[in-house]
Amino acid sequence: MLRNLFRDTVASWQRHSEERALTADLRRLRRELRGMKAVELELADARDALSEPWRAYVHSISPDWMAASAEICALLLALAQVRRPARMLDLGSGLSSYVLRTFALEAGARCRVVSVDDDVEWLEKTRSALRARAIPADDLYTWETFRAMRHEPFDLIFHDLGDMPVRIAALPFALAQVARDGVIVLDDMHKQGYAEAALQACTAAGFDLYSLRTLTTDRFGRHGAIALPR
């Protein structure tokens, strides 16, 4: 009985310690990222705005456990609405391509979105899905082609490219594309080993990494993070 009590006490302490760390991460992010409090206020409206296209996408194109979550999509839209980026990079095409390009339509000609995928067939599926919703489908590139091009820095990047080995290998390059005042959102931080690999890559590139678990966790336990240049 005492052993069980001790085990439960330790488990409870670990949970509370983790919760405090996540809360502290969010407080630091509010201090460091311009407009973060406004982003949090926009999340509910962003999710409402995306509810229909998200349901349609997971019903007809990609199952919900594979598609970008409603939570991370709402965060991307809220970030775009608050920070008004002029250049956005979508590494790993799909539902995120719709989200960022829908914002770009509203923002006007000053806003450009580049979408990239390491799977040619999936890139074409994204192109078809965008056109079906009358969303511009220009600037879609394979990962190989995109890496060979020269680019101006991007104000907002969503890194969701390929499987985890591909994504980890691509992260240093992705970080190098972030503008000085830009942000990069990383998805699937729940994947084993990814948080550690992402932290190592961000530290080496001069970025601070903040967990978004309190804002983006979905029913599968998936959640994101955000990295900012120091």
TORPA-4810 file (N, C-alpha, C, O; in nm, 3 decimals):
<nodes>
NODE_1_0.083_-0.120_0.000_0.000_0.000_0.000_0.087_0.126_0.000_0.061_0.219_-0.076_M
NODE_2_0.191_0.129_0.086_0.281_0.243_0.089_0.355_0.259_-0.043_0.380_0.371_-0.088_L
NODE_3_0.390_0.145_-0.104_0.460_0.150_-0.233_0.370_0.214_-0.339_0.416_0.297_-0.418_R
NODE_4_0.240_0.176_-0.341_0.146_0.233_-0.438_0.125_0.382_-0.413_0.115_0.461_-0.507_N
NODE_5_0.118_0.418_-0.284_0.100_0.558_-0.250_0.220_0.641_-0.296_0.204_0.751_-0.349_L
NODE_6_0.340_0.587_-0.275_0.460_0.657_-0.318_0.464_0.670_-0.470_0.498_0.776_-0.523_F
NODE_7_0.428_0.562_-0.538_0.428_0.565_-0.686_0.329_0.669_-0.737_0.362_0.746_-0.828_R
NODE_8_0.209_0.672_-0.680_0.108_0.769_-0.723_0.151_0.912_-0.692_0.124_1.004_-0.769_D
NODE_9_0.219_0.930_-0.579_0.266_1.063_-0.542_0.372_1.112_-0.641_0.371_1.228_-0.682_T
NODE_10_0.464_1.023_-0.677_0.567_1.058_-0.774_0.506_1.091_-0.909_0.544_1.189_-0.973_V
NODE_11_0.409_1.008_-0.952_0.343_1.032_-1.081_0.270_1.166_-1.082_0.274_1.240_-1.180_A
NODE_12_0.202_1.196_-0.969_0.131_1.323_-0.959_0.229_1.440_-0.962_0.203_1.541_-1.028_S
NODE_13_0.340_1.428_-0.892_0.442_1.534_-0.892_0.497_1.555_-1.032_0.519_1.668_-1.074_W
NODE_14_0.520_1.446_-1.105_0.574_1.457_-1.240_0.475_1.528_-1.333_0.514_1.611_-1.415_Q
NODE_15_0.345_1.493_-1.319_0.243_1.559_-1.401_0.237_1.709_-1.372_0.233_1.790_-1.464_R
NODE_16_0.236_1.743_-1.245_0.228_1.884_-1.208_0.354_1.959_-1.251_0.347_2.075_-1.292_H
NODE_17_0.469_1.893_-1.243_0.594_1.955_-1.285_0.591_1.983_-1.434_0.634_2.090_-1.479_S
NODE_18_0.541_1.888_-1.512_0.533_1.905_-1.656_0.434_2.017_-1.691_0.460_2.098_-1.779_E
NODE_19_0.320_2.020_-1.621_0.221_2.125_-1.646_0.279_2.263_-1.617_0.254_2.358_-1.690_E
NODE_20_0.356_2.273_-1.507_0.418_2.401_-1.475_0.518_2.444_-1.582_0.527_2.561_-1.618_R
NODE_21_0.592_2.346_-1.633_0.690_2.377_-1.738_0.621_2.425_-1.865_0.668_2.519_-1.929_A
NODE_22_0.510_2.361_-1.901_0.436_2.401_-2.021_0.377_2.540_-2.004_0.379_2.621_-2.097_L
NODE_23_0.324_2.568_-1.886_0.269_2.700_-1.859_0.378_2.806_-1.864_0.357_2.916_-1.916_T
NODE_24_0.495_2.773_-1.809_0.608_2.867_-1.813_0.652_2.892_-1.956_0.687_3.005_-1.992_A
NODE_25_0.652_2.787_-2.040_0.687_2.801_-2.181_0.594_2.899_-2.250_0.639_2.985_-2.327_D
NODE_26_0.464_2.887_-2.223_0.367_2.975_-2.286_0.384_3.119_-2.239_0.370_3.213_-2.317_L
NODE_27_0.414_3.137_-2.111_0.438_3.272_-2.060_0.560_3.335_-2.127_0.558_3.453_-2.161_R
NODE_28_0.666_3.256_-2.146_0.786_3.308_-2.213_0.755_3.343_-2.358_0.803_3.444_-2.410_R
NODE_29_0.675_3.259_-2.423_0.640_3.285_-2.562_0.560_3.414_-2.575_0.579_3.489_-2.671_L
NODE_30_0.472_3.440_-2.480_0.395_3.565_-2.483_0.487_3.686_-2.473_0.459_3.791_-2.531_R
NODE_31_0.595_3.672_-2.399_0.689_3.783_-2.385_0.773_3.802_-2.512_0.803_3.915_-2.551_R
NODE_32_0.809_3.691_-2.575_0.905_3.697_-2.685_0.842_3.714_-2.823_0.906_3.770_-2.913_E
NODE_33_0.719_3.668_-2.841_0.657_3.671_-2.974_0.554_3.782_-2.982_0.452_3.779_-2.912_L
NODE_34_0.580_3.878_-3.065_0.488_3.989_-3.084_0.351_3.939_-3.128_0.339_3.865_-3.226_R
NODE_35_0.247_3.978_-3.054_0.111_3.942_-3.092_0.063_3.808_-3.041_-0.046_3.765_-3.077_G
NODE_36_0.142_3.738_-2.957_0.103_3.603_-2.915_-0.027_3.603_-2.837_-0.110_3.514_-2.856_M
NODE_37_-0.048_3.701_-2.750_-0.174_3.705_-2.676_-0.292_3.723_-2.770_-0.398_3.663_-2.749_K
NODE_38_-0.274_3.805_-2.873_-0.380_3.822_-2.972_-0.404_3.693_-3.050_-0.518_3.661_-3.084_A
NODE_39_-0.297_3.619_-3.078_-0.311_3.489_-3.146_-0.399_3.396_-3.064_-0.488_3.330_-3.118_V
NODE_40_-0.376_3.391_-2.934_-0.456_3.304_-2.848_-0.603_3.344_-2.851_-0.691_3.258_-2.848_E
NODE_41_-0.630_3.474_-2.855_-0.768_3.521_-2.860_-0.836_3.487_-2.993_-0.958_3.474_-2.999_L
NODE_42_-0.756_3.473_-3.099_-0.809_3.444_-3.232_-0.835_3.296_-3.255_-0.901_3.260_-3.352_E
NODE_43_-0.785_3.209_-3.168_-0.787_3.066_-3.196_-0.928_3.011_-3.215_-0.952_2.934_-3.308_L
NODE_44_-1.021_3.049_-3.129_-1.156_2.994_-3.138_-1.222_3.034_-3.270_-1.284_2.951_-3.336_A
NODE_45_-1.209_3.161_-3.309_-1.267_3.206_-3.435_-1.200_3.138_-3.554_-1.266_3.104_-3.652_D
NODE_46_-1.069_3.119_-3.545_-0.997_3.053_-3.653_-1.044_2.909_-3.670_-1.061_2.861_-3.782_A
NODE_47_-1.063_2.841_-3.558_-1.110_2.703_-3.567_-1.252_2.696_-3.624_-1.283_2.607_-3.703_R
NODE_48_-1.337_2.789_-3.586_-1.472_2.793_-3.642_-1.467_2.815_-3.793_-1.541_2.752_-3.868_D
NODE_49_-1.380_2.905_-3.837_-1.370_2.936_-3.979_-1.321_2.817_-4.060_-1.354_2.803_-4.178_A
NODE_50_-1.242_2.731_-3.996_-1.183_2.616_-4.067_-1.261_2.487_-4.048_-1.225_2.384_-4.105_L
NODE_51_-1.366_2.489_-3.969_-1.435_2.364_-3.934_-1.491_2.293_-4.057_-1.475_2.171_-4.069_S
NODE_52_-1.555_2.364_-4.147_-1.613_2.299_-4.266_-1.505_2.246_-4.360_-1.511_2.128_-4.396_E
NODE_53_-1.407_2.327_-4.401_-1.303_2.272_-4.489_-1.223_2.160_-4.424_-1.181_2.067_-4.493_P
NODE_54_-1.200_2.167_-4.293_-1.127_2.060_-4.227_-1.207_1.930_-4.232_-1.152_1.824_-4.263_W
NODE_55_-1.336_1.936_-4.202_-1.419_1.815_-4.209_-1.423_1.758_-4.350_-1.414_1.637_-4.369_R
NODE_56_-1.437_1.845_-4.448_-1.441_1.799_-4.587_-1.309_1.733_-4.627_-1.309_1.633_-4.698_A
NODE_57_-1.200_1.790_-4.581_-1.069_1.736_-4.617_-1.048_1.597_-4.558_-1.004_1.506_-4.628_Y
NODE_58_-1.079_1.581_-4.431_-1.054_1.451_-4.367_-1.157_1.347_-4.411_-1.135_1.227_-4.395_V
NODE_59_-1.268_1.392_-4.466_-1.369_1.298_-4.517_-1.332_1.246_-4.656_-1.357_1.129_-4.687_H
NODE_60_-1.274_1.333_-4.740_-1.257_1.295_-4.881_-1.112_1.283_-4.927_-1.087_1.225_-5.033_S
NODE_61_-1.017_1.337_-4.851_-0.878_1.339_-4.900_-0.783_1.263_-4.810_-0.711_1.175_-4.857_I
NODE_62_-0.781_1.294_-4.682_-0.686_1.232_-4.590_-0.753_1.212_-4.455_-0.819_1.304_-4.407_S
NODE_63_-0.739_1.095_-4.393_-0.804_1.073_-4.263_-0.753_1.168_-4.156_-0.642_1.222_-4.166_P
NODE_64_-0.836_1.189_-4.052_-0.802_1.289_-3.952_-0.672_1.259_-3.878_-0.605_1.352_-3.832_D
NODE_65_-0.635_1.133_-3.867_-0.512_1.101_-3.795_-0.387_1.127_-3.879_-0.275_1.125_-3.827_W
NODE_66_-0.406_1.151_-4.010_-0.294_1.183_-4.097_-0.289_1.332_-4.131_-0.181_1.390_-4.142_M
NODE_67_-0.405_1.392_-4.148_-0.411_1.534_-4.185_-0.364_1.622_-4.070_-0.367_1.580_-3.954_A
NODE_68_-0.321_1.741_-4.102_-0.289_1.838_-3.997_-0.413_1.857_-3.910_-0.525_1.865_-3.961_A
NODE_69_-0.393_1.863_-3.780_-0.506_1.870_-3.688_-0.579_2.004_-3.700_-0.522_2.103_-3.745_S
NODE_70_-0.705_2.003_-3.658_-0.781_2.128_-3.655_-0.713_2.229_-3.563_-0.718_2.349_-3.589_A
NODE_71_-0.650_2.181_-3.458_-0.585_2.268_-3.361_-0.463_2.339_-3.421_-0.447_2.460_-3.405_E
NODE_72_-0.379_2.264_-3.490_-0.259_2.327_-3.547_-0.296_2.417_-3.664_-0.232_2.519_-3.686_I
NODE_73_-0.400_2.379_-3.739_-0.446_2.464_-3.849_-0.501_2.597_-3.796_-0.475_2.703_-3.853_C
NODE_74_-0.577_2.590_-3.687_-0.630_2.713_-3.626_-0.516_2.802_-3.580_-0.523_2.924_-3.594_A
NODE_75_-0.411_2.743_-3.524_-0.297_2.821_-3.480_-0.229_2.891_-3.599_-0.194_3.008_-3.590_L
NODE_76_-0.211_2.819_-3.709_-0.149_2.879_-3.827_-0.231_2.997_-3.878_-0.177_3.102_-3.909_L
NODE_77_-0.362_2.978_-3.886_-0.448_3.086_-3.935_-0.444_3.205_-3.840_-0.436_3.320_-3.885_L
NODE_78_-0.450_3.179_-3.710_-0.446_3.288_-3.613_-0.313_3.363_-3.620_-0.311_3.486_-3.613_A
NODE_79_-0.204_3.290_-3.633_-0.072_3.354_-3.648_-0.069_3.445_-3.770_-0.020_3.557_-3.765_L
NODE_80_-0.122_3.394_-3.881_-0.124_3.473_-4.004_-0.211_3.597_-3.988_-0.173_3.705_-4.032_A
NODE_81_-0.326_3.581_-3.928_-0.419_3.694_-3.914_-0.361_3.802_-3.824_-0.383_3.921_-3.849_Q
NODE_82_-0.289_3.764_-3.721_-0.234_3.862_-3.628_-0.106_3.924_-3.682_-0.088_4.046_-3.674_V
NODE_83_-0.016_3.843_-3.736_0.116_3.892_-3.773_0.125_3.939_-3.918_0.220_4.008_-3.954_R
NODE_84_0.027_3.905_-4.001_0.019_3.951_-4.139_0.148_3.927_-4.217_0.207_4.022_-4.269_R
NODE_85_0.193_3.803_-4.226_0.317_3.774_-4.298_0.302_3.800_-4.448_0.194_3.781_-4.504_P
NODE_86_0.410_3.842_-4.510_0.409_3.864_-4.655_0.455_3.740_-4.730_0.416_3.719_-4.845_A
NODE_87_0.539_3.657_-4.666_0.591_3.537_-4.730_0.576_3.419_-4.635_0.622_3.422_-4.521_R
NODE_88_0.509_3.314_-4.683_0.485_3.196_-4.601_0.532_3.071_-4.675_0.518_3.061_-4.796_M
NODE_89_0.587_2.979_-4.599_0.640_2.854_-4.654_0.571_2.736_-4.588_0.566_2.725_-4.465_L
NODE_90_0.519_2.650_-4.671_0.438_2.535_-4.629_0.516_2.408_-4.663_0.505_2.357_-4.775_D
NODE_91_0.595_2.358_-4.569_0.677_2.239_-4.593_0.598_2.115_-4.554_0.586_2.082_-4.436_L
NODE_92_0.544_2.046_-4.653_0.453_1.935_-4.632_0.315_1.978_-4.673_0.237_2.025_-4.590_G
NODE_93_0.283_1.963_-4.801_0.158_2.020_-4.853_0.038_1.941_-4.804_0.050_1.828_-4.758_S
NODE_94_-0.079_2.003_-4.816_-0.203_1.939_-4.773_-0.299_2.042_-4.719_-0.316_2.149_-4.777_G
NODE_95_-0.360_2.010_-4.607_-0.457_2.100_-4.546_-0.393_2.234_-4.508_-0.457_2.339_-4.520_L
NODE_96_-0.269_2.230_-4.462_-0.200_2.355_-4.428_-0.188_2.446_-4.550_-0.188_2.568_-4.536_S
NODE_97_-0.178_2.388_-4.670_-0.171_2.468_-4.793_-0.300_2.547_-4.810_-0.298_2.664_-4.847_S
NODE_98_-0.413_2.482_-4.784_-0.542_2.551_-4.791_-0.548_2.664_-4.689_-0.590_2.775_-4.721_Y
NODE_99_-0.507_2.637_-4.568_-0.515_2.737_-4.460_-0.434_2.861_-4.496_-0.487_2.973_-4.491_V
NODE_100_-0.309_2.843_-4.532_-0.222_2.958_-4.559_-0.265_3.031_-4.686_-0.258_3.154_-4.692_L
NODE_101_-0.309_2.958_-4.786_-0.348_3.022_-4.912_-0.483_3.092_-4.901_-0.508_3.189_-4.971_R
NODE_102_-0.569_3.043_-4.814_-0.694_3.114_-4.788_-0.665_3.250_-4.725_-0.725_3.351_-4.762_T
NODE_103_-0.571_3.251_-4.631_-0.531_3.380_-4.573_-0.470_3.469_-4.680_-0.500_3.588_-4.685_F
NODE_104_-0.384_3.414_-4.765_-0.317_3.494_-4.867_-0.418_3.558_-4.962_-0.397_3.672_-5.005_A
NODE_105_-0.525_3.488_-4.995_-0.630_3.545_-5.080_-0.690_3.669_-5.015_-0.712_3.771_-5.082_L
NODE_106_-0.714_3.660_-4.888_-0.771_3.774_-4.814_-0.670_3.887_-4.801_-0.707_4.005_-4.805_E
NODE_107_-0.542_3.852_-4.786_-0.438_3.953_-4.764_-0.404_4.030_-4.891_-0.361_4.145_-4.884_A
NODE_108_-0.424_3.967_-5.007_-0.399_4.036_-5.133_-0.265_4.003_-5.195_-0.195_3.912_-5.150_G
NODE_109_-0.230_4.079_-5.297_-0.114_4.047_-5.381_0.018_4.053_-5.304_0.115_3.991_-5.346_A
NODE_110_0.024_4.126_-5.194_0.149_4.138_-5.118_0.189_4.009_-5.051_0.304_3.995_-5.009_R
NODE_111_0.097_3.912_-5.041_0.122_3.789_-4.966_0.145_3.672_-5.061_0.066_3.649_-5.153_C
NODE_112_0.253_3.597_-5.038_0.287_3.483_-5.123_0.304_3.359_-5.037_0.360_3.364_-4.927_R
NODE_113_0.254_3.246_-5.088_0.270_3.117_-5.021_0.344_3.021_-5.113_0.308_3.007_-5.230_V
NODE_114_0.445_2.956_-5.061_0.516_2.851_-5.133_0.490_2.719_-5.060_0.511_2.709_-4.939_V
NODE_115_0.442_2.619_-5.135_0.414_2.488_-5.076_0.508_2.384_-5.135_0.535_2.383_-5.255_S
NODE_116_0.558_2.296_-5.048_0.663_2.201_-5.087_0.627_2.063_-5.035_0.572_2.050_-4.926_V
NODE_117_0.656_1.960_-5.113_0.635_1.823_-5.067_0.743_1.733_-5.123_0.793_1.755_-5.233_D
NODE_118_0.778_1.630_-5.047_0.877_1.534_-5.097_0.811_1.421_-5.176_0.880_1.334_-5.228_D
NODE_119_0.678_1.422_-5.185_0.602_1.320_-5.257_0.532_1.387_-5.375_0.440_1.467_-5.356_D
NODE_120_0.574_1.354_-5.498_0.521_1.418_-5.618_0.371_1.392_-5.632_0.295_1.482_-5.665_V
NODE_121_0.329_1.269_-5.607_0.187_1.236_-5.621_0.103_1.315_-5.520_-0.004_1.364_-5.554_E
NODE_122_0.152_1.326_-5.398_0.077_1.401_-5.298_0.073_1.550_-5.332_-0.028_1.617_-5.307_W
NODE_123_0.179_1.602_-5.390_0.182_1.742_-5.432_0.073_1.768_-5.536_0.006_1.871_-5.532_L
NODE_124_0.056_1.675_-5.628_-0.049_1.690_-5.728_-0.188_1.677_-5.667_-0.282_1.743_-5.710_E
NODE_125_-0.200_1.593_-5.566_-0.328_1.582_-5.495_-0.361_1.714_-5.426_-0.476_1.758_-5.426_K
NODE_126_-0.260_1.776_-5.368_-0.280_1.908_-5.307_-0.323_2.010_-5.411_-0.413_2.090_-5.387_T
NODE_127_-0.259_2.007_-5.526_-0.293_2.101_-5.634_-0.440_2.085_-5.674_-0.512_2.183_-5.689_R
NODE_128_-0.483_1.961_-5.689_-0.622_1.935_-5.728_-0.720_1.981_-5.620_-0.824_2.038_-5.650_S
NODE_129_-0.685_1.955_-5.493_-0.772_1.994_-5.382_-0.785_2.146_-5.374_-0.893_2.198_-5.345_A
NODE_130_-0.676_2.218_-5.398_-0.681_2.364_-5.397_-0.769_2.416_-5.510_-0.853_2.503_-5.488_L
NODE_131_-0.750_2.364_-5.628_-0.829_2.410_-5.742_-0.977_2.380_-5.723_-1.062_2.457_-5.767_R
NODE_132_-1.008_2.267_-5.658_-1.148_2.233_-5.634_-1.218_2.335_-5.546_-1.340_2.350_-5.552_A
NODE_133_-1.140_2.406_-5.466_-1.197_2.510_-5.379_-1.164_2.651_-5.429_-1.176_2.748_-5.355_R
NODE_134_-1.122_2.660_-5.553_-1.092_2.788_-5.617_-0.983_2.865_-5.542_-0.989_2.987_-5.530_A
NODE_135_-0.885_2.790_-5.493_-0.770_2.850_-5.425_-0.651_2.845_-5.521_-0.627_2.741_-5.583_I
NODE_136_-0.576_2.953_-5.535_-0.460_2.952_-5.625_-0.365_2.836_-5.594_-0.336_2.807_-5.478_P
NODE_137_-0.319_2.770_-5.699_-0.234_2.652_-5.682_-0.099_2.673_-5.749_-0.039_2.579_-5.802_A
NODE_138_-0.050_2.798_-5.748_0.083_2.825_-5.801_0.187_2.803_-5.691_0.152_2.779_-5.576_D
NODE_139_0.312_2.811_-5.726_0.422_2.798_-5.630_0.415_2.669_-5.549_0.433_2.671_-5.427_D
NODE_140_0.388_2.557_-5.615_0.397_2.425_-5.553_0.520_2.356_-5.611_0.535_2.345_-5.733_L
NODE_141_0.609_2.309_-5.522_0.736_2.253_-5.566_0.767_2.123_-5.494_0.725_2.100_-5.381_Y
NODE_142_0.842_2.038_-5.562_0.897_1.923_-5.492_1.009_1.971_-5.400_1.066_2.078_-5.422_T
NODE_143_1.038_1.892_-5.300_1.145_1.926_-5.205_1.278_1.941_-5.277_1.355_2.032_-5.247_W
NODE_144_1.305_1.853_-5.373_1.430_1.858_-5.447_1.442_1.988_-5.525_1.547_2.053_-5.524_E
NODE_145_1.333_2.026_-5.592_1.335_2.150_-5.670_1.349_2.272_-5.579_1.427_2.363_-5.607_T
NODE_146_1.273_2.274_-5.470_1.275_2.387_-5.379_1.414_2.409_-5.320_1.460_2.522_-5.311_F
NODE_147_1.481_2.302_-5.282_1.613_2.315_-5.222_1.715_2.372_-5.319_1.813_2.434_-5.278_R
NODE_148_1.692_2.352_-5.449_1.787_2.400_-5.550_1.763_2.547_-5.586_1.843_2.608_-5.656_A
NODE_149_1.652_2.604_-5.539_1.617_2.742_-5.569_1.675_2.838_-5.466_1.709_2.799_-5.354_M
NODE_150_1.686_2.965_-5.505_1.725_3.069_-5.410_1.598_3.138_-5.360_1.506_3.162_-5.438_R
NODE_151_1.594_3.171_-5.231_1.473_3.226_-5.172_1.504_3.344_-5.083_1.610_3.351_-5.020_H
NODE_152_1.411_3.436_-5.078_1.413_3.537_-4.973_1.361_3.471_-4.846_1.289_3.372_-4.854_E
NODE_153_1.396_3.525_-4.729_1.348_3.465_-4.603_1.195_3.468_-4.594_1.130_3.551_-4.656_P
NODE_154_1.141_3.375_-4.516_0.996_3.363_-4.499_0.956_3.412_-4.360_1.027_3.389_-4.262_F
NODE_155_0.842_3.479_-4.354_0.793_3.534_-4.228_0.723_3.428_-4.142_0.725_3.436_-4.019_D
NODE_156_0.662_3.329_-4.207_0.593_3.222_-4.136_0.618_3.092_-4.210_0.593_3.082_-4.330_L
NODE_157_0.668_2.991_-4.137_0.695_2.860_-4.195_0.623_2.754_-4.113_0.623_2.758_-3.990_I
NODE_158_0.562_2.659_-4.183_0.504_2.541_-4.118_0.584_2.421_-4.165_0.586_2.391_-4.285_F
NODE_159_0.650_2.353_-4.073_0.736_2.241_-4.109_0.667_2.109_-4.072_0.658_2.072_-3.955_H
NODE_160_0.620_2.040_-4.176_0.546_1.915_-4.159_0.582_1.820_-4.272_0.500_1.742_-4.320_D
NODE_161_0.707_1.827_-4.314_0.752_1.759_-4.436_0.781_1.612_-4.413_0.855_1.576_-4.321_L
NODE_162_0.722_1.526_-4.497_0.761_1.386_-4.505_0.748_1.307_-4.376_0.679_1.349_-4.282_G
NODE_163_0.815_1.192_-4.372_0.818_1.112_-4.250_0.921_1.172_-4.155_0.989_1.269_-4.190_D
NODE_164_0.932_1.116_-4.036_1.014_1.181_-3.934_1.162_1.187_-3.970_1.225_1.290_-3.945_M
NODE_165_1.223_1.082_-4.027_1.365_1.096_-4.066_1.386_1.210_-4.167_1.483_1.285_-4.156_P
NODE_166_1.295_1.221_-4.264_1.305_1.329_-4.362_1.288_1.464_-4.293_1.362_1.558_-4.321_V
NODE_167_1.191_1.472_-4.204_1.162_1.599_-4.137_1.279_1.645_-4.049_1.314_1.763_-4.048_R
NODE_168_1.336_1.553_-3.978_1.450_1.588_-3.892_1.569_1.633_-3.977_1.636_1.731_-3.946_I
NODE_169_1.594_1.560_-4.085_1.705_1.596_-4.172_1.683_1.731_-4.239_1.779_1.804_-4.264_A
NODE_170_1.557_1.765_-4.267_1.525_1.891_-4.336_1.519_2.011_-4.242_1.520_2.125_-4.289_A
NODE_171_1.514_1.989_-4.112_1.492_2.098_-4.018_1.600_2.206_-4.022_1.565_2.324_-4.022_L
NODE_172_1.728_2.173_-4.026_1.828_2.281_-4.034_1.808_2.371_-4.156_1.823_2.493_-4.147_P
NODE_173_1.776_2.311_-4.270_1.750_2.391_-4.390_1.627_2.478_-4.370_1.626_2.595_-4.408_F
NODE_174_1.522_2.421_-4.310_1.399_2.497_-4.286_1.426_2.616_-4.195_1.376_2.725_-4.220_A
NODE_175_1.504_2.596_-4.091_1.535_2.704_-3.998_1.612_2.816_-4.068_1.596_2.934_-4.035_L
NODE_176_1.694_2.779_-4.163_1.773_2.878_-4.235_1.688_2.967_-4.325_1.736_3.070_-4.373_A
NODE_177_1.562_2.929_-4.349_1.474_3.008_-4.435_1.391_3.110_-4.357_1.318_3.188_-4.418_Q
NODE_178_1.401_3.110_-4.224_1.316_3.197_-4.141_1.371_3.340_-4.140_1.491_3.360_-4.120_V
NODE_179_1.284_3.438_-4.163_1.322_3.578_-4.157_1.362_3.616_-4.015_1.328_3.546_-3.919_A
NODE_180_1.433_3.725_-4.002_1.484_3.767_-3.870_1.373_3.784_-3.768_1.391_3.753_-3.650_R
NODE_181_1.258_3.834_-3.811_1.144_3.852_-3.722_1.037_3.746_-3.749_0.921_3.763_-3.712_D
NODE_182_1.077_3.636_-3.813_0.981_3.534_-3.851_0.962_3.426_-3.745_1.027_3.427_-3.641_G
NODE_183_0.872_3.334_-3.774_0.845_3.221_-3.685_0.835_3.094_-3.768_0.801_3.096_-3.886_V
NODE_184_0.866_2.983_-3.703_0.848_2.852_-3.766_0.771_2.763_-3.670_0.806_2.751_-3.552_I
NODE_185_0.667_2.701_-3.722_0.582_2.610_-3.643_0.619_2.467_-3.680_0.622_2.432_-3.798_V
NODE_186_0.646_2.386_-3.580_0.679_2.245_-3.600_0.563_2.161_-3.552_0.509_2.184_-3.444_L
NODE_187_0.524_2.063_-3.631_0.413_1.975_-3.592_0.466_1.840_-3.546_0.583_1.806_-3.565_D
NODE_188_0.376_1.764_-3.484_0.404_1.625_-3.442_0.517_1.614_-3.341_0.601_1.525_-3.349_D
NODE_189_0.517_1.706_-3.246_0.622_1.703_-3.145_0.606_1.586_-3.047_0.695_1.559_-2.966_M
NODE_190_0.494_1.517_-3.057_0.472_1.400_-2.971_0.551_1.279_-3.020_0.569_1.182_-2.945_H
NODE_191_0.599_1.283_-3.145_0.669_1.168_-3.200_0.798_1.140_-3.123_0.872_1.232_-3.088_K
NODE_192_0.823_1.013_-3.098_0.938_0.975_-3.018_1.069_1.027_-3.079_1.098_1.002_-3.196_Q
NODE_193_1.144_1.098_-3.000_1.275_1.148_-3.042_1.272_1.281_-3.114_1.377_1.344_-3.131_G
NODE_194_1.153_1.326_-3.158_1.150_1.449_-3.238_1.175_1.573_-3.154_1.247_1.663_-3.197_Y
NODE_195_1.117_1.579_-3.036_1.138_1.697_-2.951_1.286_1.718_-2.923_1.335_1.831_-2.928_A
NODE_196_1.356_1.610_-2.894_1.499_1.620_-2.865_1.577_1.663_-2.989_1.666_1.748_-2.980_E
NODE_197_1.543_1.604_-3.104_1.613_1.639_-3.228_1.584_1.784_-3.268_1.672_1.854_-3.316_A
NODE_198_1.459_1.827_-3.248_1.421_1.964_-3.282_1.493_2.064_-3.193_1.540_2.168_-3.240_A
NODE_199_1.500_2.033_-3.064_1.569_2.123_-2.971_1.716_2.135_-3.008_1.772_2.245_-3.005_L
NODE_200_1.778_2.024_-3.042_1.920_2.025_-3.080_1.941_2.110_-3.205_2.035_2.190_-3.211_Q
NODE_201_1.854_2.092_-3.307_1.868_2.167_-3.431_1.842_2.316_-3.409_1.913_2.401_-3.463_A
NODE_202_1.741_2.347_-3.329_1.709_2.487_-3.302_1.821_2.555_-3.225_1.858_2.668_-3.257_C
NODE_203_1.875_2.489_-3.126_1.985_2.547_-3.048_2.106_2.574_-3.137_2.168_2.680_-3.127_T
NODE_204_2.138_2.479_-3.224_2.252_2.496_-3.314_2.232_2.611_-3.412_2.328_2.676_-3.452_A
NODE_205_2.105_2.635_-3.450_2.076_2.741_-3.547_2.048_2.876_-3.482_2.024_2.974_-3.552_A
NODE_206_2.050_2.882_-3.348_2.026_3.008_-3.279_1.879_3.041_-3.262_1.840_3.157_-3.269_G
NODE_207_1.799_2.938_-3.240_1.654_2.955_-3.219_1.618_2.908_-3.079_1.682_2.820_-3.022_F
NODE_208_1.514_2.969_-3.024_1.453_2.920_-2.901_1.325_2.844_-2.938_1.248_2.888_-3.024_D
NODE_209_1.304_2.730_-2.872_1.190_2.642_-2.903_1.092_2.646_-2.788_1.130_2.633_-2.671_L
NODE_210_0.963_2.664_-2.820_0.858_2.673_-2.720_0.749_2.570_-2.750_0.703_2.559_-2.864_Y
NODE_211_0.709_2.497_-2.649_0.602_2.400_-2.667_0.468_2.469_-2.685_0.439_2.570_-2.620_S
NODE_212_0.385_2.415_-2.774_0.248_2.462_-2.794_0.148_2.355_-2.749_0.033_2.353_-2.794_L
NODE_213_0.193_2.268_-2.660_0.106_2.157_-2.619_-0.024_2.207_-2.558_-0.129_2.148_-2.582_R
NODE_214_-0.018_2.314_-2.479_-0.140_2.363_-2.414_-0.239_2.421_-2.513_-0.358_2.434_-2.481_T
NODE_215_-0.194_2.457_-2.633_-0.282_2.520_-2.732_-0.319_2.430_-2.848_-0.420_2.455_-2.915_L
NODE_216_-0.239_2.326_-2.876_-0.258_2.253_-3.002_-0.278_2.102_-2.986_-0.283_2.031_-3.087_T
NODE_217_-0.288_2.051_-2.865_-0.304_1.906_-2.850_-0.440_1.862_-2.903_-0.543_1.920_-2.867_T
NODE_218_-0.440_1.760_-2.989_-0.566_1.708_-3.043_-0.601_1.576_-2.977_-0.534_1.534_-2.883_D
NODE_219_-0.706_1.511_-3.024_-0.755_1.390_-2.957_-0.661_1.271_-2.975_-0.676_1.170_-2.907_R
NODE_220_-0.564_1.283_-3.066_-0.465_1.177_-3.083_-0.338_1.204_-3.002_-0.244_1.126_-3.006_F
NODE_221_-0.337_1.315_-2.929_-0.219_1.351_-2.852_-0.113_1.426_-2.931_-0.004_1.451_-2.880_G
NODE_222_-0.144_1.461_-3.056_-0.049_1.536_-3.137_-0.046_1.682_-3.091_-0.147_1.737_-3.048_R
NODE_223_0.070_1.743_-3.101_0.081_1.884_-3.068_0.202_1.943_-3.136_0.288_1.871_-3.186_H
NODE_224_0.207_2.076_-3.138_0.314_2.143_-3.208_0.405_2.221_-3.117_0.392_2.218_-2.994_G
NODE_225_0.498_2.292_-3.179_0.589_2.381_-3.109_0.619_2.497_-3.203_0.590_2.491_-3.323_A
NODE_226_0.675_2.602_-3.148_0.711_2.718_-3.229_0.855_2.757_-3.195_0.896_2.753_-3.079_I
NODE_227_0.930_2.794_-3.298_1.069_2.834_-3.278_1.088_2.977_-3.327_1.035_3.014_-3.432_A
NODE_228_1.163_3.056_-3.251_1.189_3.196_-3.283_1.339_3.220_-3.289_1.413_3.169_-3.206_L
NODE_229_1.384_3.298_-3.386_1.526_3.335_-3.388_1.561_3.418_-3.264_1.481_3.500_-3.220_P
NODE_230_1.678_3.395_-3.210_1.722_3.475_-3.094_1.761_3.616_-3.140_1.801_3.698_-3.058_R
</nodes>
